[in-house]
Amino acid sequence: MISLRGLTHHTVTSYSTYISAYLDYLSVFLCKDPQDVSWQELRDFIRWLQKARSRS
């Protein structure tokens, strides 16, 4: 779907990297499927990502 929006290859690759990291986080740290994650857990992932990968 994101490639259909006309985004650059770099953006699609970047999004794919973060989606993969999110799915890894769910399985390793939360042991949950994506449909079972709360909004708070999603925000916790973003905070973890900011610290672990020094991202803004």
mmCIF entry with sequence, helices, sheets and N, C-alpha, C, O atoms, coordinates in Angstrom:
data_MODEL
# 
_entry.id   MODEL 
# 
_entity.id                         1 
_entity.type                       polymer 
_entity.pdbx_number_of_molecules   1 
# 
_entity_poly.entity_id                      1 
_entity_poly.type                           'polypeptide(L)' 
_entity_poly.nstd_linkage                   no 
_entity_poly.nstd_monomer                   no 
_entity_poly.pdbx_seq_one_letter_code       MISLRGLTHHTVTSYSTYISAYLDYLSVFLCKDPQDVSWQELRDFIRWLQKARSRS 
_entity_poly.pdbx_seq_one_letter_code_can   MISLRGLTHHTVTSYSTYISAYLDYLSVFLCKDPQDVSWQELRDFIRWLQKARSRS 
_entity_poly.pdbx_strand_id                 A 
# 
loop_
_entity_poly_seq.entity_id 
_entity_poly_seq.num 
_entity_poly_seq.mon_id 
_entity_poly_seq.hetero 
1 1  MET n 
1 2  ILE n 
1 3  SER n 
1 4  LEU n 
1 5  ARG n 
1 6  GLY n 
1 7  LEU n 
1 8  THR n 
1 9  HIS n 
1 10 HIS n 
1 11 THR n 
1 12 VAL n 
1 13 THR n 
1 14 SER n 
1 15 TYR n 
1 16 SER n 
1 17 THR n 
1 18 TYR n 
1 19 ILE n 
1 20 SER n 
1 21 ALA n 
1 22 TYR n 
1 23 LEU n 
1 24 ASP n 
1 25 TYR n 
1 26 LEU n 
1 27 SER n 
1 28 VAL n 
1 29 PHE n 
1 30 LEU n 
1 31 CYS n 
1 32 LYS n 
1 33 ASP n 
1 34 PRO n 
1 35 GLN n 
1 36 ASP n 
1 37 VAL n 
1 38 SER n 
1 39 TRP n 
1 40 GLN n 
1 41 GLU n 
1 42 LEU n 
1 43 ARG n 
1 44 ASP n 
1 45 PHE n 
1 46 ILE n 
1 47 ARG n 
1 48 TRP n 
1 49 LEU n 
1 50 GLN n 
1 51 LYS n 
1 52 ALA n 
1 53 ARG n 
1 54 SER n 
1 55 ARG n 
1 56 SER n 
# 
_struct_asym.id          A 
_struct_asym.entity_id   1 
# 
loop_
_struct_conf.conf_type_id 
_struct_conf.id 
_struct_conf.pdbx_PDB_helix_id 
_struct_conf.beg_label_comp_id 
_struct_conf.beg_label_asym_id 
_struct_conf.beg_label_seq_id 
_struct_conf.pdbx_beg_PDB_ins_code 
_struct_conf.end_label_comp_id 
_struct_conf.end_label_asym_id 
_struct_conf.end_label_seq_id 
_struct_conf.pdbx_end_PDB_ins_code 
_struct_conf.beg_auth_comp_id 
_struct_conf.beg_auth_asym_id 
_struct_conf.beg_auth_seq_id 
_struct_conf.end_auth_comp_id 
_struct_conf.end_auth_asym_id 
_struct_conf.end_auth_seq_id 
_struct_conf.pdbx_PDB_helix_class 
_struct_conf.details 
_struct_conf.pdbx_PDB_helix_length 
HELX_P HELX_P1 AA1 SER A 3  ? ARG A 5  ? SER A 3  ARG A 5  5 ? 3  
HELX_P HELX_P2 AA2 HIS A 9  ? TYR A 25 ? HIS A 9  TYR A 25 1 ? 17 
HELX_P HELX_P3 AA3 LEU A 26 ? LEU A 30 ? LEU A 26 LEU A 30 3 ? 5  
HELX_P HELX_P4 AA4 PRO A 34 ? ASP A 36 ? PRO A 34 ASP A 36 5 ? 3  
HELX_P HELX_P5 AA5 TRP A 39 ? ALA A 52 ? TRP A 39 ALA A 52 1 ? 14 
# 
_struct_conf_type.id          HELX_P 
_struct_conf_type.criteria    ? 
_struct_conf_type.reference   ? 
# 
loop_
_atom_site.group_PDB 
_atom_site.id 
_atom_site.type_symbol 
_atom_site.label_atom_id 
_atom_site.label_alt_id 
_atom_site.label_comp_id 
_atom_site.label_asym_id 
_atom_site.label_entity_id 
_atom_site.label_seq_id 
_atom_site.pdbx_PDB_ins_code 
_atom_site.Cartn_x 
_atom_site.Cartn_y 
_atom_site.Cartn_z 
_atom_site.occupancy 
_atom_site.B_iso_or_equiv 
_atom_site.pdbx_formal_charge 
_atom_site.auth_seq_id 
_atom_site.auth_comp_id 
_atom_site.auth_asym_id 
_atom_site.auth_atom_id 
_atom_site.pdbx_PDB_model_num 
ATOM 1   N N  . MET A 1 1  ? 0.820  -1.204  0.000  1.00 0.00 ? 1  MET A N  1 
ATOM 2   C CA . MET A 1 1  ? 0.000  0.000   0.000  1.00 0.00 ? 1  MET A CA 1 
ATOM 3   C C  . MET A 1 1  ? 0.861  1.263   0.000  1.00 0.00 ? 1  MET A C  1 
ATOM 4   O O  . MET A 1 1  ? 0.530  2.242   -0.668 1.00 0.00 ? 1  MET A O  1 
ATOM 5   N N  . ILE A 1 2  ? 1.968  1.237   0.753  1.00 0.00 ? 2  ILE A N  1 
ATOM 6   C CA . ILE A 1 2  ? 2.766  2.457   0.795  1.00 0.00 ? 2  ILE A CA 1 
ATOM 7   C C  . ILE A 1 2  ? 3.473  2.727   -0.528 1.00 0.00 ? 2  ILE A C  1 
ATOM 8   O O  . ILE A 1 2  ? 3.708  3.883   -0.880 1.00 0.00 ? 2  ILE A O  1 
ATOM 9   N N  . SER A 1 3  ? 3.808  1.689   -1.252 1.00 0.00 ? 3  SER A N  1 
ATOM 10  C CA . SER A 1 3  ? 4.438  1.922   -2.547 1.00 0.00 ? 3  SER A CA 1 
ATOM 11  C C  . SER A 1 3  ? 3.439  2.507   -3.545 1.00 0.00 ? 3  SER A C  1 
ATOM 12  O O  . SER A 1 3  ? 3.842  3.213   -4.470 1.00 0.00 ? 3  SER A O  1 
ATOM 13  N N  . LEU A 1 4  ? 2.155  2.231   -3.378 1.00 0.00 ? 4  LEU A N  1 
ATOM 14  C CA . LEU A 1 4  ? 1.131  2.784   -4.256 1.00 0.00 ? 4  LEU A CA 1 
ATOM 15  C C  . LEU A 1 4  ? 0.929  4.288   -4.045 1.00 0.00 ? 4  LEU A C  1 
ATOM 16  O O  . LEU A 1 4  ? 0.382  4.971   -4.910 1.00 0.00 ? 4  LEU A O  1 
ATOM 17  N N  . ARG A 1 5  ? 1.367  4.794   -2.906 1.00 0.00 ? 5  ARG A N  1 
ATOM 18  C CA . ARG A 1 5  ? 1.222  6.220   -2.609 1.00 0.00 ? 5  ARG A CA 1 
ATOM 19  C C  . ARG A 1 5  ? 2.278  7.059   -3.305 1.00 0.00 ? 5  ARG A C  1 
ATOM 20  O O  . ARG A 1 5  ? 2.261  8.285   -3.193 1.00 0.00 ? 5  ARG A O  1 
ATOM 21  N N  . GLY A 1 6  ? 3.190  6.427   -4.017 1.00 0.00 ? 6  GLY A N  1 
ATOM 22  C CA . GLY A 1 6  ? 4.202  7.169   -4.745 1.00 0.00 ? 6  GLY A CA 1 
ATOM 23  C C  . GLY A 1 6  ? 5.389  7.595   -3.895 1.00 0.00 ? 6  GLY A C  1 
ATOM 24  O O  . GLY A 1 6  ? 6.112  8.523   -4.259 1.00 0.00 ? 6  GLY A O  1 
ATOM 25  N N  . LEU A 1 7  ? 5.595  6.928   -2.771 1.00 0.00 ? 7  LEU A N  1 
ATOM 26  C CA . LEU A 1 7  ? 6.726  7.262   -1.913 1.00 0.00 ? 7  LEU A CA 1 
ATOM 27  C C  . LEU A 1 7  ? 8.025  6.760   -2.541 1.00 0.00 ? 7  LEU A C  1 
ATOM 28  O O  . LEU A 1 7  ? 8.020  5.826   -3.343 1.00 0.00 ? 7  LEU A O  1 
ATOM 29  N N  . THR A 1 8  ? 9.114  7.383   -2.171 1.00 0.00 ? 8  THR A N  1 
ATOM 30  C CA . THR A 1 8  ? 10.404 6.984   -2.733 1.00 0.00 ? 8  THR A CA 1 
ATOM 31  C C  . THR A 1 8  ? 10.812 5.604   -2.207 1.00 0.00 ? 8  THR A C  1 
ATOM 32  O O  . THR A 1 8  ? 10.310 5.132   -1.187 1.00 0.00 ? 8  THR A O  1 
ATOM 33  N N  . HIS A 1 9  ? 11.727 4.983   -2.930 1.00 0.00 ? 9  HIS A N  1 
ATOM 34  C CA . HIS A 1 9  ? 12.243 3.667   -2.512 1.00 0.00 ? 9  HIS A CA 1 
ATOM 35  C C  . HIS A 1 9  ? 12.856 3.760   -1.113 1.00 0.00 ? 9  HIS A C  1 
ATOM 36  O O  . HIS A 1 9  ? 12.678 2.862   -0.291 1.00 0.00 ? 9  HIS A O  1 
ATOM 37  N N  . HIS A 1 10 ? 13.572 4.845   -0.851 1.00 0.00 ? 10 HIS A N  1 
ATOM 38  C CA . HIS A 1 10 ? 14.199 5.023   0.461  1.00 0.00 ? 10 HIS A CA 1 
ATOM 39  C C  . HIS A 1 10 ? 13.150 5.057   1.576  1.00 0.00 ? 10 HIS A C  1 
ATOM 40  O O  . HIS A 1 10 ? 13.338 4.435   2.622  1.00 0.00 ? 10 HIS A O  1 
ATOM 41  N N  . THR A 1 11 ? 12.053 5.775   1.360  1.00 0.00 ? 11 THR A N  1 
ATOM 42  C CA . THR A 1 11 ? 10.986 5.860   2.359  1.00 0.00 ? 11 THR A CA 1 
ATOM 43  C C  . THR A 1 11 ? 10.335 4.505   2.586  1.00 0.00 ? 11 THR A C  1 
ATOM 44  O O  . THR A 1 11 ? 10.087 4.125   3.731  1.00 0.00 ? 11 THR A O  1 
ATOM 45  N N  . VAL A 1 12 ? 10.056 3.778   1.529  1.00 0.00 ? 12 VAL A N  1 
ATOM 46  C CA . VAL A 1 12 ? 9.455  2.443   1.643  1.00 0.00 ? 12 VAL A CA 1 
ATOM 47  C C  . VAL A 1 12 ? 10.396 1.522   2.417  1.00 0.00 ? 12 VAL A C  1 
ATOM 48  O O  . VAL A 1 12 ? 9.947  0.765   3.278  1.00 0.00 ? 12 VAL A O  1 
ATOM 49  N N  . THR A 1 13 ? 11.682 1.577   2.125  1.00 0.00 ? 13 THR A N  1 
ATOM 50  C CA . THR A 1 13 ? 12.662 0.757   2.833  1.00 0.00 ? 13 THR A CA 1 
ATOM 51  C C  . THR A 1 13 ? 12.702 1.128   4.315  1.00 0.00 ? 13 THR A C  1 
ATOM 52  O O  . THR A 1 13 ? 12.743 0.250   5.178  1.00 0.00 ? 13 THR A O  1 
ATOM 53  N N  . SER A 1 14 ? 12.690 2.405   4.603  1.00 0.00 ? 14 SER A N  1 
ATOM 54  C CA . SER A 1 14 ? 12.707 2.877   5.984  1.00 0.00 ? 14 SER A CA 1 
ATOM 55  C C  . SER A 1 14 ? 11.465 2.403   6.738  1.00 0.00 ? 14 SER A C  1 
ATOM 56  O O  . SER A 1 14 ? 11.574 1.888   7.851  1.00 0.00 ? 14 SER A O  1 
ATOM 57  N N  . TYR A 1 15 ? 10.306 2.571   6.149  1.00 0.00 ? 15 TYR A N  1 
ATOM 58  C CA . TYR A 1 15 ? 9.066  2.106   6.773  1.00 0.00 ? 15 TYR A CA 1 
ATOM 59  C C  . TYR A 1 15 ? 9.124  0.600   7.022  1.00 0.00 ? 15 TYR A C  1 
ATOM 60  O O  . TYR A 1 15 ? 8.734  0.130   8.091  1.00 0.00 ? 15 TYR A O  1 
ATOM 61  N N  . SER A 1 16 ? 9.603  -0.143  6.050  1.00 0.00 ? 16 SER A N  1 
ATOM 62  C CA . SER A 1 16 ? 9.690  -1.599  6.188  1.00 0.00 ? 16 SER A CA 1 
ATOM 63  C C  . SER A 1 16 ? 10.612 -1.997  7.334  1.00 0.00 ? 16 SER A C  1 
ATOM 64  O O  . SER A 1 16 ? 10.335 -2.951  8.061  1.00 0.00 ? 16 SER A O  1 
ATOM 65  N N  . THR A 1 17 ? 11.701 -1.265  7.489  1.00 0.00 ? 17 THR A N  1 
ATOM 66  C CA . THR A 1 17 ? 12.643 -1.538  8.579  1.00 0.00 ? 17 THR A CA 1 
ATOM 67  C C  . THR A 1 17 ? 11.968 -1.346  9.929  1.00 0.00 ? 17 THR A C  1 
ATOM 68  O O  . THR A 1 17 ? 12.123 -2.175  10.826 1.00 0.00 ? 17 THR A O  1 
ATOM 69  N N  . TYR A 1 18 ? 11.218 -0.253  10.077 1.00 0.00 ? 18 TYR A N  1 
ATOM 70  C CA . TYR A 1 18 ? 10.558 0.019   11.351 1.00 0.00 ? 18 TYR A CA 1 
ATOM 71  C C  . TYR A 1 18 ? 9.381  -0.923  11.611 1.00 0.00 ? 18 TYR A C  1 
ATOM 72  O O  . TYR A 1 18 ? 9.115  -1.267  12.763 1.00 0.00 ? 18 TYR A O  1 
ATOM 73  N N  . ILE A 1 19 ? 8.696  -1.330  10.594 1.00 0.00 ? 19 ILE A N  1 
ATOM 74  C CA . ILE A 1 19 ? 7.613  -2.308  10.772 1.00 0.00 ? 19 ILE A CA 1 
ATOM 75  C C  . ILE A 1 19 ? 8.201  -3.633  11.240 1.00 0.00 ? 19 ILE A C  1 
ATOM 76  O O  . ILE A 1 19 ? 7.652  -4.276  12.135 1.00 0.00 ? 19 ILE A O  1 
ATOM 77  N N  . SER A 1 20 ? 9.299  -4.037  10.648 1.00 0.00 ? 20 SER A N  1 
ATOM 78  C CA . SER A 1 20 ? 9.969  -5.269  11.058 1.00 0.00 ? 20 SER A CA 1 
ATOM 79  C C  . SER A 1 20 ? 10.445 -5.171  12.507 1.00 0.00 ? 20 SER A C  1 
ATOM 80  O O  . SER A 1 20 ? 10.290 -6.117  13.279 1.00 0.00 ? 20 SER A O  1 
ATOM 81  N N  . ALA A 1 21 ? 11.022 -4.027  12.876 1.00 0.00 ? 21 ALA A N  1 
ATOM 82  C CA . ALA A 1 21 ? 11.471 -3.824  14.262 1.00 0.00 ? 21 ALA A CA 1 
ATOM 83  C C  . ALA A 1 21 ? 10.288 -3.894  15.221 1.00 0.00 ? 21 ALA A C  1 
ATOM 84  O O  . ALA A 1 21 ? 10.403 -4.462  16.307 1.00 0.00 ? 21 ALA A O  1 
ATOM 85  N N  . TYR A 1 22 ? 9.160  -3.324  14.831 1.00 0.00 ? 22 TYR A N  1 
ATOM 86  C CA . TYR A 1 22 ? 7.955  -3.355  15.666 1.00 0.00 ? 22 TYR A CA 1 
ATOM 87  C C  . TYR A 1 22 ? 7.473  -4.787  15.867 1.00 0.00 ? 22 TYR A C  1 
ATOM 88  O O  . TYR A 1 22 ? 7.146  -5.179  16.987 1.00 0.00 ? 22 TYR A O  1 
ATOM 89  N N  . LEU A 1 23 ? 7.427  -5.558  14.807 1.00 0.00 ? 23 LEU A N  1 
ATOM 90  C CA . LEU A 1 23 ? 6.982  -6.947  14.924 1.00 0.00 ? 23 LEU A CA 1 
ATOM 91  C C  . LEU A 1 23 ? 7.943  -7.762  15.786 1.00 0.00 ? 23 LEU A C  1 
ATOM 92  O O  . LEU A 1 23 ? 7.507  -8.617  16.556 1.00 0.00 ? 23 LEU A O  1 
ATOM 93  N N  . ASP A 1 24 ? 9.245  -7.507  15.665 1.00 0.00 ? 24 ASP A N  1 
ATOM 94  C CA . ASP A 1 24 ? 10.221 -8.171  16.537 1.00 0.00 ? 24 ASP A CA 1 
ATOM 95  C C  . ASP A 1 24 ? 10.000 -7.788  17.992 1.00 0.00 ? 24 ASP A C  1 
ATOM 96  O O  . ASP A 1 24 ? 10.039 -8.643  18.877 1.00 0.00 ? 24 ASP A O  1 
ATOM 97  N N  . TYR A 1 25 ? 9.770  -6.517  18.239 1.00 0.00 ? 25 TYR A N  1 
ATOM 98  C CA . TYR A 1 25 ? 9.503  -6.018  19.597 1.00 0.00 ? 25 TYR A CA 1 
ATOM 99  C C  . TYR A 1 25 ? 8.281  -6.721  20.188 1.00 0.00 ? 25 TYR A C  1 
ATOM 100 O O  . TYR A 1 25 ? 8.296  -7.137  21.346 1.00 0.00 ? 25 TYR A O  1 
ATOM 101 N N  . LEU A 1 26 ? 7.242  -6.847  19.395 1.00 0.00 ? 26 LEU A N  1 
ATOM 102 C CA . LEU A 1 26 ? 6.024  -7.506  19.884 1.00 0.00 ? 26 LEU A CA 1 
ATOM 103 C C  . LEU A 1 26 ? 6.288  -8.952  20.277 1.00 0.00 ? 26 LEU A C  1 
ATOM 104 O O  . LEU A 1 26 ? 5.823  -9.412  21.320 1.00 0.00 ? 26 LEU A O  1 
ATOM 105 N N  . SER A 1 27 ? 7.024  -9.659  19.452 1.00 0.00 ? 27 SER A N  1 
ATOM 106 C CA . SER A 1 27 ? 7.246  -11.079 19.731 1.00 0.00 ? 27 SER A CA 1 
ATOM 107 C C  . SER A 1 27 ? 8.254  -11.297 20.855 1.00 0.00 ? 27 SER A C  1 
ATOM 108 O O  . SER A 1 27 ? 8.089  -12.215 21.657 1.00 0.00 ? 27 SER A O  1 
ATOM 109 N N  . VAL A 1 28 ? 9.295  -10.469 20.925 1.00 0.00 ? 28 VAL A N  1 
ATOM 110 C CA . VAL A 1 28 ? 10.355 -10.683 21.920 1.00 0.00 ? 28 VAL A CA 1 
ATOM 111 C C  . VAL A 1 28 ? 9.990  -10.097 23.283 1.00 0.00 ? 28 VAL A C  1 
ATOM 112 O O  . VAL A 1 28 ? 10.139 -10.765 24.306 1.00 0.00 ? 28 VAL A O  1 
ATOM 113 N N  . PHE A 1 29 ? 9.514  -8.853  23.300 1.00 0.00 ? 29 PHE A N  1 
ATOM 114 C CA . PHE A 1 29 ? 9.274  -8.178  24.571 1.00 0.00 ? 29 PHE A CA 1 
ATOM 115 C C  . PHE A 1 29 ? 7.852  -8.343  25.099 1.00 0.00 ? 29 PHE A C  1 
ATOM 116 O O  . PHE A 1 29 ? 7.656  -8.471  26.307 1.00 0.00 ? 29 PHE A O  1 
ATOM 117 N N  . LEU A 1 30 ? 6.877  -8.342  24.227 1.00 0.00 ? 30 LEU A N  1 
ATOM 118 C CA . LEU A 1 30 ? 5.484  -8.401  24.680 1.00 0.00 ? 30 LEU A CA 1 
ATOM 119 C C  . LEU A 1 30 ? 4.847  -9.772  24.505 1.00 0.00 ? 30 LEU A C  1 
ATOM 120 O O  . LEU A 1 30 ? 3.849  -10.090 25.151 1.00 0.00 ? 30 LEU A O  1 
ATOM 121 N N  . CYS A 1 31 ? 5.431  -10.578 23.629 1.00 0.00 ? 31 CYS A N  1 
ATOM 122 C CA . CYS A 1 31 ? 4.848  -11.896 23.312 1.00 0.00 ? 31 CYS A CA 1 
ATOM 123 C C  . CYS A 1 31 ? 3.383  -11.748 22.913 1.00 0.00 ? 31 CYS A C  1 
ATOM 124 O O  . CYS A 1 31 ? 2.517  -12.465 23.414 1.00 0.00 ? 31 CYS A O  1 
ATOM 125 N N  . LYS A 1 32 ? 3.119  -10.816 22.014 1.00 0.00 ? 32 LYS A N  1 
ATOM 126 C CA . LYS A 1 32 ? 1.749  -10.538 21.565 1.00 0.00 ? 32 LYS A CA 1 
ATOM 127 C C  . LYS A 1 32 ? 1.696  -10.474 20.053 1.00 0.00 ? 32 LYS A C  1 
ATOM 128 O O  . LYS A 1 32 ? 2.692  -10.206 19.382 1.00 0.00 ? 32 LYS A O  1 
ATOM 129 N N  . ASP A 1 33 ? 0.502  -10.729 19.536 1.00 0.00 ? 33 ASP A N  1 
ATOM 130 C CA . ASP A 1 33 ? 0.220  -10.511 18.126 1.00 0.00 ? 33 ASP A CA 1 
ATOM 131 C C  . ASP A 1 33 ? -0.174 -9.040  17.949 1.00 0.00 ? 33 ASP A C  1 
ATOM 132 O O  . ASP A 1 33 ? -0.677 -8.419  18.885 1.00 0.00 ? 33 ASP A O  1 
ATOM 133 N N  . PRO A 1 34 ? 0.051  -8.484  16.761 1.00 0.00 ? 34 PRO A N  1 
ATOM 134 C CA . PRO A 1 34 ? -0.264 -7.058  16.547 1.00 0.00 ? 34 PRO A CA 1 
ATOM 135 C C  . PRO A 1 34 ? -1.700 -6.675  16.899 1.00 0.00 ? 34 PRO A C  1 
ATOM 136 O O  . PRO A 1 34 ? -1.927 -5.589  17.430 1.00 0.00 ? 34 PRO A O  1 
ATOM 137 N N  . GLN A 1 35 ? -2.658 -7.528  16.620 1.00 0.00 ? 35 GLN A N  1 
ATOM 138 C CA . GLN A 1 35 ? -4.058 -7.184  16.900 1.00 0.00 ? 35 GLN A CA 1 
ATOM 139 C C  . GLN A 1 35 ? -4.372 -7.128  18.393 1.00 0.00 ? 35 GLN A C  1 
ATOM 140 O O  . GLN A 1 35 ? -5.432 -6.636  18.780 1.00 0.00 ? 35 GLN A O  1 
ATOM 141 N N  . ASP A 1 36 ? -3.460 -7.628  19.244 1.00 0.00 ? 36 ASP A N  1 
ATOM 142 C CA . ASP A 1 36 ? -3.696 -7.646  20.691 1.00 0.00 ? 36 ASP A CA 1 
ATOM 143 C C  . ASP A 1 36 ? -2.971 -6.519  21.431 1.00 0.00 ? 36 ASP A C  1 
ATOM 144 O O  . ASP A 1 36 ? -2.999 -6.474  22.661 1.00 0.00 ? 36 ASP A O  1 
ATOM 145 N N  . VAL A 1 37 ? -2.333 -5.623  20.709 1.00 0.00 ? 37 VAL A N  1 
ATOM 146 C CA . VAL A 1 37 ? -1.531 -4.565  21.316 1.00 0.00 ? 37 VAL A CA 1 
ATOM 147 C C  . VAL A 1 37 ? -2.394 -3.330  21.563 1.00 0.00 ? 37 VAL A C  1 
ATOM 148 O O  . VAL A 1 37 ? -3.197 -2.934  20.718 1.00 0.00 ? 37 VAL A O  1 
ATOM 149 N N  . SER A 1 38 ? -2.210 -2.731  22.741 1.00 0.00 ? 38 SER A N  1 
ATOM 150 C CA . SER A 1 38 ? -2.952 -1.507  23.076 1.00 0.00 ? 38 SER A CA 1 
ATOM 151 C C  . SER A 1 38 ? -2.214 -0.286  22.527 1.00 0.00 ? 38 SER A C  1 
ATOM 152 O O  . SER A 1 38 ? -1.051 -0.368  22.131 1.00 0.00 ? 38 SER A O  1 
ATOM 153 N N  . TRP A 1 39 ? -2.917 0.843   22.514 1.00 0.00 ? 39 TRP A N  1 
ATOM 154 C CA . TRP A 1 39 ? -2.289 2.099   22.086 1.00 0.00 ? 39 TRP A CA 1 
ATOM 155 C C  . TRP A 1 39 ? -1.125 2.446   23.008 1.00 0.00 ? 39 TRP A C  1 
ATOM 156 O O  . TRP A 1 39 ? -0.097 2.945   22.550 1.00 0.00 ? 39 TRP A O  1 
ATOM 157 N N  . GLN A 1 40 ? -1.281 2.185   24.300 1.00 0.00 ? 40 GLN A N  1 
ATOM 158 C CA . GLN A 1 40 ? -0.198 2.483   25.245 1.00 0.00 ? 40 GLN A CA 1 
ATOM 159 C C  . GLN A 1 40 ? 1.033  1.637   24.934 1.00 0.00 ? 40 GLN A C  1 
ATOM 160 O O  . GLN A 1 40 ? 2.156  2.136   25.014 1.00 0.00 ? 40 GLN A O  1 
ATOM 161 N N  . GLU A 1 41 ? 0.845  0.380   24.583 1.00 0.00 ? 41 GLU A N  1 
ATOM 162 C CA . GLU A 1 41 ? 1.975  -0.476  24.228 1.00 0.00 ? 41 GLU A CA 1 
ATOM 163 C C  . GLU A 1 41 ? 2.644  -0.009  22.939 1.00 0.00 ? 41 GLU A C  1 
ATOM 164 O O  . GLU A 1 41 ? 3.860  -0.121  22.788 1.00 0.00 ? 41 GLU A O  1 
ATOM 165 N N  . LEU A 1 42 ? 1.851  0.508   22.019 1.00 0.00 ? 42 LEU A N  1 
ATOM 166 C CA . LEU A 1 42 ? 2.419  1.073   20.794 1.00 0.00 ? 42 LEU A CA 1 
ATOM 167 C C  . LEU A 1 42 ? 3.264  2.301   21.123 1.00 0.00 ? 42 LEU A C  1 
ATOM 168 O O  . LEU A 1 42 ? 4.361  2.461   20.587 1.00 0.00 ? 42 LEU A O  1 
ATOM 169 N N  . ARG A 1 43 ? 2.762  3.167   22.002 1.00 0.00 ? 43 ARG A N  1 
ATOM 170 C CA . ARG A 1 43 ? 3.538  4.338   22.420 1.00 0.00 ? 43 ARG A CA 1 
ATOM 171 C C  . ARG A 1 43 ? 4.806  3.921   23.158 1.00 0.00 ? 43 ARG A C  1 
ATOM 172 O O  . ARG A 1 43 ? 5.851  4.554   23.005 1.00 0.00 ? 43 ARG A O  1 
ATOM 173 N N  . ASP A 1 44 ? 4.721  2.861   23.956 1.00 0.00 ? 44 ASP A N  1 
ATOM 174 C CA . ASP A 1 44 ? 5.909  2.344   24.651 1.00 0.00 ? 44 ASP A CA 1 
ATOM 175 C C  . ASP A 1 44 ? 6.960  1.870   23.656 1.00 0.00 ? 44 ASP A C  1 
ATOM 176 O O  . ASP A 1 44 ? 8.156  2.065   23.875 1.00 0.00 ? 44 ASP A O  1 
ATOM 177 N N  . PHE A 1 45 ? 6.522  1.252   22.567 1.00 0.00 ? 45 PHE A N  1 
ATOM 178 C CA . PHE A 1 45 ? 7.463  0.830   21.526 1.00 0.00 ? 45 PHE A CA 1 
ATOM 179 C C  . PHE A 1 45 ? 8.172  2.033   20.929 1.00 0.00 ? 45 PHE A C  1 
ATOM 180 O O  . PHE A 1 45 ? 9.386  1.998   20.726 1.00 0.00 ? 45 PHE A O  1 
ATOM 181 N N  . ILE A 1 46 ? 7.441  3.083   20.649 1.00 0.00 ? 46 ILE A N  1 
ATOM 182 C CA . ILE A 1 46 ? 8.042  4.279   20.054 1.00 0.00 ? 46 ILE A CA 1 
ATOM 183 C C  . ILE A 1 46 ? 9.074  4.871   21.010 1.00 0.00 ? 46 ILE A C  1 
ATOM 184 O O  . ILE A 1 46 ? 10.151 5.287   20.583 1.00 0.00 ? 46 ILE A O  1 
ATOM 185 N N  . ARG A 1 47 ? 8.752  4.909   22.289 1.00 0.00 ? 47 ARG A N  1 
ATOM 186 C CA . ARG A 1 47 ? 9.730  5.404   23.273 1.00 0.00 ? 47 ARG A CA 1 
ATOM 187 C C  . ARG A 1 47 ? 10.952 4.495   23.333 1.00 0.00 ? 47 ARG A C  1 
ATOM 188 O O  . ARG A 1 47 ? 12.081 4.980   23.405 1.00 0.00 ? 47 ARG A O  1 
ATOM 189 N N  . TRP A 1 48 ? 10.737 3.183   23.304 1.00 0.00 ? 48 TRP A N  1 
ATOM 190 C CA . TRP A 1 48 ? 11.846 2.234   23.310 1.00 0.00 ? 48 TRP A CA 1 
ATOM 191 C C  . TRP A 1 48 ? 12.724 2.442   22.080 1.00 0.00 ? 48 TRP A C  1 
ATOM 192 O O  . TRP A 1 48 ? 13.952 2.443   22.174 1.00 0.00 ? 48 TRP A O  1 
ATOM 193 N N  . LEU A 1 49 ? 12.086 2.616   20.934 1.00 0.00 ? 49 LEU A N  1 
ATOM 194 C CA . LEU A 1 49 ? 12.817 2.830   19.689 1.00 0.00 ? 49 LEU A CA 1 
ATOM 195 C C  . LEU A 1 49 ? 13.650 4.110   19.750 1.00 0.00 ? 49 LEU A C  1 
ATOM 196 O O  . LEU A 1 49 ? 14.794 4.139   19.297 1.00 0.00 ? 49 LEU A O  1 
ATOM 197 N N  . GLN A 1 50 ? 13.071 5.153   20.307 1.00 0.00 ? 50 GLN A N  1 
ATOM 198 C CA . GLN A 1 50 ? 13.798 6.417   20.430 1.00 0.00 ? 50 GLN A CA 1 
ATOM 199 C C  . GLN A 1 50 ? 15.057 6.243   21.280 1.00 0.00 ? 50 GLN A C  1 
ATOM 200 O O  . GLN A 1 50 ? 16.104 6.805   20.961 1.00 0.00 ? 50 GLN A O  1 
ATOM 201 N N  . LYS A 1 51 ? 14.956 5.473   22.352 1.00 0.00 ? 51 LYS A N  1 
ATOM 202 C CA . LYS A 1 51 ? 16.112 5.266   23.228 1.00 0.00 ? 51 LYS A CA 1 
ATOM 203 C C  . LYS A 1 51 ? 17.096 4.252   22.641 1.00 0.00 ? 51 LYS A C  1 
ATOM 204 O O  . LYS A 1 51 ? 18.301 4.498   22.609 1.00 0.00 ? 51 LYS A O  1 
ATOM 205 N N  . ALA A 1 52 ? 16.586 3.131   22.185 1.00 0.00 ? 52 ALA A N  1 
ATOM 206 C CA . ALA A 1 52 ? 17.448 2.047   21.717 1.00 0.00 ? 52 ALA A CA 1 
ATOM 207 C C  . ALA A 1 52 ? 18.197 2.402   20.441 1.00 0.00 ? 52 ALA A C  1 
ATOM 208 O O  . ALA A 1 52 ? 19.330 1.963   20.245 1.00 0.00 ? 52 ALA A O  1 
ATOM 209 N N  . ARG A 1 53 ? 17.585 3.177   19.588 1.00 0.00 ? 53 ARG A N  1 
ATOM 210 C CA . ARG A 1 53 ? 18.194 3.506   18.297 1.00 0.00 ? 53 ARG A CA 1 
ATOM 211 C C  . ARG A 1 53 ? 18.503 4.974   18.135 1.00 0.00 ? 53 ARG A C  1 
ATOM 212 O O  . ARG A 1 53 ? 18.841 5.439   17.047 1.00 0.00 ? 53 ARG A O  1 
ATOM 213 N N  . SER A 1 54 ? 18.385 5.697   19.227 1.00 0.00 ? 54 SER A N  1 
ATOM 214 C CA . SER A 1 54 ? 18.678 7.142   19.219 1.00 0.00 ? 54 SER A CA 1 
ATOM 215 C C  . SER A 1 54 ? 17.937 7.858   18.091 1.00 0.00 ? 54 SER A C  1 
ATOM 216 O O  . SER A 1 54 ? 18.528 8.605   17.312 1.00 0.00 ? 54 SER A O  1 
ATOM 217 N N  . ARG A 1 55 ? 16.631 7.611   18.025 1.00 0.00 ? 55 ARG A N  1 
ATOM 218 C CA . ARG A 1 55 ? 15.793 8.229   16.995 1.00 0.00 ? 55 ARG A CA 1 
ATOM 219 C C  . ARG A 1 55 ? 14.905 9.283   17.624 1.00 0.00 ? 55 ARG A C  1 
ATOM 220 O O  . ARG A 1 55 ? 14.543 9.189   18.797 1.00 0.00 ? 55 ARG A O  1 
ATOM 221 N N  . SER A 1 56 ? 14.561 10.280  16.839 1.00 0.00 ? 56 SER A N  1 
ATOM 222 C CA . SER A 1 56 ? 13.641 11.315  17.334 1.00 0.00 ? 56 SER A CA 1 
ATOM 223 C C  . SER A 1 56 ? 12.224 11.004  16.886 1.00 0.00 ? 56 SER A C  1 
ATOM 224 O O  . SER A 1 56 ? 11.299 11.753  17.199 1.00 0.00 ? 56 SER A O  1 
# 
